[in-house]
Amino acid sequence: MGVRYNIDNEKIEFSDLEQYLSFFKNTLVRNSGSVHEKEIAKRYCNFVRGSETPTDIPLLIPELRYGGIEKKHEYRLDFTIINPYNMSKVGFEISPWSTHGALTGTKSKMQKEINAEALANFEKEMKKLKSYFRKLGITVLVYTDSDLKDHNSIFKTIEDYLIVTNSPKQLEFQSIEDF
């Protein structure tokens, strides 16, 4: 005799806004080691709290993984928003140099080797971003170290995608030349 469990019928219901925001912060975002992700999540919660119609605000989906829930994933986005009216998707990638570009062991290498390694890292990161855009139709906005100095400015851009109407919004592309 065993217990049958049907995950398809399970849902989590929230009795109020604060319960949902607590779930968002303490379950979906808390495990992130990124100060930047936590700062964006905090601003999202404040934005939702300040809204006259919080249920009209799309979810700010943290850690969207390409390839599903597999432990080993091809890539992930720090945050994603899906417009419920036109299903357009925009991802937000937080890419500080320390985790996306830093090189180690350069003392024993020639400048040409260092440049080749840096180029390979850059190409790898860009391939991931292009993969997301092409395969999943997600526009990806990238925030690098200079952007990450101002979390309010980053969230202001995110906010533009959180205010949705039933008429499609032209998606914009952010330059990644600083990457």
C-alpha positions in Angstrom: 0.0 0.0 0.0 1.5 3.3 -1.1 0.5 6.9 -1.3 -0.1 8.2 -4.8 0.9 11.7 -5.4 -0.2 13.7 -8.5 2.0 16.8 -8.9 -0.2 18.0 -11.7 -3.0 18.8 -9.3 -0.9 20.5 -6.7 -1.0 24.3 -6.3 0.2 26.8 -3.8 -2.4 29.3 -2.8 -1.5 32.6 -1.0 -4.0 34.2 1.3 -2.6 37.7 0.7 0.0 39.7 -1.1 2.5 39.5 1.8 2.3 35.7 1.9 3.2 35.6 -1.9 6.0 38.1 -1.5 7.4 36.1 1.4 7.4 33.0 -0.7 9.1 34.9 -3.6 11.9 36.3 -1.3 12.4 33.3 1.0 11.9 30.4 -1.4 12.6 31.6 -4.9 15.3 34.2 -4.4 16.9 33.4 -1.0 19.3 30.7 -2.2 20.9 33.1 -4.6 24.4 34.1 -3.6 24.1 37.3 -5.6 23.7 40.6 -3.7 22.5 42.0 -7.0 19.7 39.5 -7.4 18.6 40.1 -3.8 18.6 43.9 -4.4 16.4 43.5 -7.5 14.1 41.1 -5.7 13.7 43.7 -2.8 12.8 46.4 -5.3 10.3 44.1 -7.0 8.5 43.4 -3.7 8.3 47.1 -3.0 7.0 47.8 -6.5 4.3 45.1 -6.1 3.4 46.4 -2.6 3.1 50.0 -4.0 0.8 49.0 -6.9 -2.9 49.7 -6.8 -3.4 46.5 -8.8 -0.7 44.1 -7.7 -2.4 41.1 -9.3 -1.9 42.8 -12.7 1.9 42.8 -12.3 3.6 39.9 -14.0 5.8 37.6 -12.0 9.5 38.4 -11.9 10.7 34.8 -12.5 14.1 34.2 -10.9 16.7 31.7 -12.2 14.9 30.6 -15.4 16.9 27.7 -16.6 17.3 26.7 -20.2 16.8 22.9 -20.3 14.4 22.6 -17.5 15.2 21.5 -13.9 18.2 19.4 -14.7 21.0 20.0 -12.3 23.4 20.5 -15.1 21.9 23.2 -17.2 23.1 24.9 -20.4 22.3 28.3 -19.1 20.1 30.3 -16.9 18.8 33.9 -16.6 18.8 35.8 -13.3 15.3 37.1 -13.9 12.6 36.8 -16.7 9.3 38.4 -17.3 6.6 37.0 -19.5 4.0 39.5 -20.7 0.7 37.6 -20.1 -1.1 39.4 -23.0 1.3 38.9 -25.9 3.6 36.2 -24.4 6.7 38.3 -25.2 9.6 37.4 -22.9 12.5 39.5 -21.6 15.3 38.2 -19.5 17.7 40.1 -17.3 21.2 38.8 -16.9 23.4 40.1 -14.1 27.0 39.6 -15.4 29.7 41.0 -13.1 33.2 40.4 -14.4 34.1 38.4 -11.3 31.7 35.6 -12.3 31.5 35.9 -16.1 34.9 37.0 -17.3 37.7 36.9 -14.7 40.8 35.0 -15.7 43.1 33.1 -13.4 46.6 31.9 -13.7 47.8 34.7 -15.9 51.2 35.2 -14.4 52.7 32.4 -16.5 50.9 33.3 -19.7 51.9 35.7 -22.5 49.6 38.6 -23.4 48.5 36.8 -26.5 47.4 33.7 -24.5 45.5 35.9 -22.0 43.7 37.7 -24.9 42.8 34.3 -26.5 41.4 33.0 -23.2 39.4 36.2 -22.7 38.0 36.0 -26.2 37.0 32.4 -25.7 35.2 33.3 -22.4 33.4 36.2 -24.2 32.4 34.0 -27.1 31.1 31.4 -24.7 29.0 33.9 -22.9 27.6 35.4 -26.1 26.8 32.0 -27.5 24.7 31.3 -24.4 22.8 34.6 -24.8 22.2 34.0 -28.5 21.0 30.5 -27.7 18.3 31.9 -25.3 17.1 34.4 -27.8 17.0 32.1 -30.8 15.6 29.0 -29.1 13.2 30.5 -26.6 12.4 33.8 -28.1 13.7 35.7 -25.0 15.2 39.1 -25.4 18.1 39.3 -22.9 19.2 42.6 -21.3 22.7 42.3 -19.8 23.9 44.3 -16.8 27.7 44.5 -16.2 29.8 45.9 -13.4 29.2 49.5 -14.3 25.4 48.9 -14.4 25.5 47.0 -11.1 26.6 50.1 -9.2 23.0 51.4 -9.5 20.3 48.9 -8.6 17.6 51.6 -8.8 18.5 52.3 -12.5 18.4 48.6 -13.3 15.1 48.1 -11.7 13.7 51.2 -13.5 14.3 49.3 -16.8 12.8 46.1 -15.3 9.8 48.2 -14.2 9.0 49.1 -17.8 8.3 45.4 -18.5 6.3 45.0 -15.3 3.7 47.6 -16.4 1.8 45.6 -19.0 -1.4 46.3 -20.9 -3.3 44.2 -23.3 -1.6 46.0 -26.2 1.8 44.6 -27.3 4.8 46.6 -26.3 7.7 46.9 -28.7 10.6 45.1 -27.2 13.9 46.9 -27.0 17.4 45.6 -27.1 20.1 46.8 -24.7 23.6 47.0 -26.1 26.0 44.5 -24.6 29.1 46.2 -25.8 30.3 46.8 -22.2 30.1 43.0 -21.6 
